[in-house]
Amino acid sequence: MIKKKSAAKKAGAGKKYAASYNAYKEYHGQQYTGMKIGRRHKWYYDKGEWHERKVTPDKWEIEYSVVKRRAGKAPEGSGVPVGTEYHWYILADQTAKKLDANDYSTSMVGYKFKLGHKRVGKDKWNISENAQRKRLIRILQDLIKDLEKEPGKEKTKTAAKPKQRETKIKKELAEVF
């Protein structure tokens, strides 16, 4: 016989998720709230629109807008209130292969950095536009330093293999933001 959870137990579980999500956490001396470091989300993207404009022989401006949907259901009581906004900077590596005259297969891997957020009912972001810009500059400078390092020339006793190093860098960057 399968027992169903009572409404009281479900409500308690929702409060537990909300308390965990909103609790202050620390990572390398930085205090944060929200999803715990190392956790994952899976999303489905509806049919979106990708617009691009060629600016130079090797540079394009892109714009993409779509509704994304959680693959599963959010735990009751978890997450931020509806209406919260985020400002992310995405740096990605896209590979595209032409399949026929009208179609390409495409995949992207990269990083997503939180620059700021705006709480429900607030008119301003948590940090100024100038502070967000400075944060982005620091992020890009750190990425450049990592890219300039020669693979296998790390300052650790045992140098990581390039793929392991790349994975380590991705994890560290994802955890910082």
C-alpha positions, 0 to 999 in steps of 0.5 A: 500500500502506497501512502500519500503525503498529508497536506501538512507534510507537503506544506512543511516540505515547501517551507523547508525548501523556501528556508533552504533557498533563502538561507545565507550560504558562503562560498570562498568568503562570499555570502549568497542566497539561492540555489546551493553551489553544485545543484543543477537545473534543467530547462526546456526552451519554447520556440524562440527567435534568434536575430543576428546582424553582421557587423564585421567579417567575423563579428555578429550582433545577436538577440534571442528571446524565448520563454524557458520552462523548468523540465520538472516542477519547482518544489513548493515554496522554493525559489524567488517570488514571481516578478523577480528579474535577473541580469545575466551575461552569457559567454558561449562557444557555439558550433553549427553544422549546415545540414541542408539549404535551410537548417543547421544543427547547433550546440552551445557550451559556456558560462552564465554570470550573474551581474545583478537582480531586481526584487519584486516591487523594487524599481532598482537593481541590487547594484548600479549599472556602473557596478554591473559593468565593473563586475563584467569587466572583472569577469572577462579579465579573469577569463582572459587570464585563464585562457592565457595560461598554457595547458599543463603549466599550472602552479600545482604539484600535479598539472591537470590534464587540459579537459580536467583543467577546463572542467575545473575552471568551469566549475569554479566560475559557475560557483563564483556567480 
